[in-house]
Amino acid sequence: MPYRPPVAVYDACVLYPFHLRNILIQCAVDGLVSARWSDDIHAEWIRSLAADTPGLATERLLATRDLMKIVLPEADVLDYGPLIPGLQLPDPDDRHVLAAAIAGGASVIVTWNLKDFPAAELGRHGLACQTPDAFLSRLYAVTSEAMIASLDRARRNLRKSTPTADAFLDAIERQGLVEIAQLVKERK
């Protein structure tokens, strides 16, 4: 049976950290996931990262966003705005993420903020919510060889300071990707 990649909306909080963004985008480029995002999601991670990182030029972040859109043009979700008013979430500011997931045909929202996306509300729309660590670990369970290769390509994307495989796994583990890092380390 051919592999059908899950359709996943990446919340702003998973696009904010560099290593995680790099891994999630590489997984989409490699066909392990069919990524989705919106201009609102991009605006949120860019605004937060620029505010938290003095000296980081917003233009650089906009260039990153533009490159993401070029590499994965099918990831851009449009026409989700009309869905927003009819959605109920604990934080109304997160409704755009749910709307993008619905409009983009996603099955999962990848986020660190699980409490902001209650299972009952997501279930009404045929969606689930997972942390990036759980999401990547599930991808690994289904596509272990391809996932290892994708992680290696993400590591090699770091051209300025290409870390060793062990250093890369240690770095992503420190950033909260504990389960996937351990799975790959055990595989060695």
C-alpha positions in Angstrom: 0.0 0.0 0.0 1.5 3.4 -1.0 2.3 5.9 1.7 -0.2 8.7 2.0 1.4 11.6 4.0 -0.8 13.2 6.7 -2.0 16.7 6.0 -0.8 18.9 8.9 -1.2 22.5 9.7 1.9 23.9 11.4 1.0 26.3 14.2 3.2 29.4 14.6 4.8 28.1 17.8 6.4 25.2 15.8 7.7 27.5 13.1 9.3 29.8 15.6 12.3 27.6 16.7 14.9 27.3 13.9 15.7 23.6 14.3 12.1 22.6 14.5 11.1 24.7 11.5 14.0 23.2 9.6 12.9 19.7 10.4 9.2 20.2 9.7 9.9 21.9 6.4 12.4 19.1 5.4 9.8 16.5 6.2 7.3 18.2 3.9 9.9 18.7 1.1 10.7 14.9 1.4 7.0 14.0 1.1 6.6 12.6 4.6 3.9 15.2 5.4 1.7 17.5 3.4 2.3 20.8 5.3 -0.2 23.6 5.5 0.0 27.1 6.9 -1.5 30.5 6.3 -0.3 34.1 6.1 -1.7 34.7 9.6 0.4 31.8 10.9 3.4 33.2 9.2 2.8 36.7 10.6 2.5 35.3 14.1 5.8 33.4 14.2 7.6 36.2 12.5 6.2 38.9 14.8 7.1 36.7 17.9 10.6 35.8 16.8 11.4 39.4 15.8 10.1 40.7 19.2 12.1 38.1 21.1 15.4 38.4 19.1 16.8 41.9 19.2 18.9 42.7 16.2 17.3 40.0 14.0 16.1 41.8 10.9 12.4 41.2 10.0 13.4 41.2 6.4 15.5 38.0 7.0 12.4 36.3 8.5 10.2 37.5 5.6 12.8 36.0 3.2 12.6 32.7 5.1 8.8 32.8 4.8 9.0 33.6 1.1 11.5 30.7 0.6 9.1 28.3 2.5 6.3 29.4 0.2 8.4 28.9 -2.9 9.6 25.4 -1.9 6.1 24.3 -0.7 3.5 26.4 -2.7 0.7 23.9 -2.0 1.1 24.6 1.7 -0.5 28.0 1.5 -4.1 27.9 2.7 -6.3 30.6 1.4 -10.0 31.4 1.9 -10.1 30.3 5.5 -11.2 33.7 6.9 -15.0 33.1 6.5 -14.7 30.1 8.8 -13.1 32.0 11.7 -16.3 33.6 13.3 -18.1 30.2 13.6 -15.3 28.5 15.5 -15.0 28.2 19.3 -11.6 27.8 21.0 -10.4 28.8 24.5 -8.3 31.6 22.9 -10.2 33.3 20.1 -6.9 34.4 18.6 -6.2 30.7 17.7 -9.3 30.3 15.6 -7.4 31.2 12.4 -5.2 28.1 12.9 -8.3 25.9 13.2 -9.9 27.6 10.2 -6.7 27.1 8.1 -6.7 23.4 9.1 -10.3 23.0 8.0 -9.9 24.9 4.8 -6.6 23.1 4.0 -8.1 19.6 4.5 -5.7 18.8 7.4 -6.1 15.9 9.7 -3.8 17.3 12.4 -2.6 20.5 13.9 1.0 20.4 15.0 1.5 22.7 18.0 3.1 22.8 21.5 -0.2 24.4 22.8 -2.4 21.4 23.1 -4.7 23.1 25.6 -5.6 25.8 23.1 -7.1 23.2 20.8 -9.5 21.0 22.8 -10.1 17.5 21.3 -13.9 17.8 21.4 -13.8 21.0 19.2 -11.2 19.6 16.9 -13.1 16.3 16.6 -16.2 18.1 15.3 -14.0 19.0 12.3 -12.2 15.6 11.9 -9.0 17.0 13.3 -6.5 16.0 16.0 -3.8 17.9 17.7 -0.2 16.7 18.4 3.0 18.1 19.8 5.8 18.2 17.2 7.6 15.5 19.1 4.6 13.1 19.0 3.9 14.0 15.3 7.5 13.4 14.2 7.6 10.2 16.3 4.5 8.9 14.5 6.0 9.7 11.2 9.1 7.7 12.3 6.9 4.8 13.3 5.5 4.6 9.7 8.5 5.7 7.7 11.6 5.1 9.9 14.2 5.0 7.1 12.7 8.0 5.3 12.5 9.9 8.5 16.1 9.2 9.4 17.1 10.4 5.9 15.0 13.5 6.3 16.5 14.4 9.7 19.9 14.0 8.2 19.1 16.3 5.3 17.7 18.8 7.9 21.1 18.5 9.8 23.0 19.1 6.6 20.9 22.2 5.8 22.9 23.9 8.6 25.7 24.9 6.3 27.3 27.4 8.5 27.8 25.0 11.4 26.9 21.5 10.3 26.8 19.6 13.5 27.6 15.9 13.9 24.6 13.6 13.9 24.9 13.2 17.7 25.2 16.9 18.3 22.2 17.5 16.1 20.1 14.9 18.0 21.3 16.4 21.3 20.2 19.9 20.2 16.8 18.9 19.0 16.3 16.9 22.3 17.1 20.0 24.3 14.4 21.8 22.2 11.7 19.4 23.3 12.0 16.7 20.6 12.9 14.1 23.2 11.0 11.1 21.8 12.1 11.4 18.2 15.7 12.1 19.2 15.7 8.9 21.4 14.1 6.8 18.7 16.9 7.8 16.2 19.6 7.4 18.8 18.4 3.8 19.7 18.4 3.0 16.0 22.1 3.7 15.6 
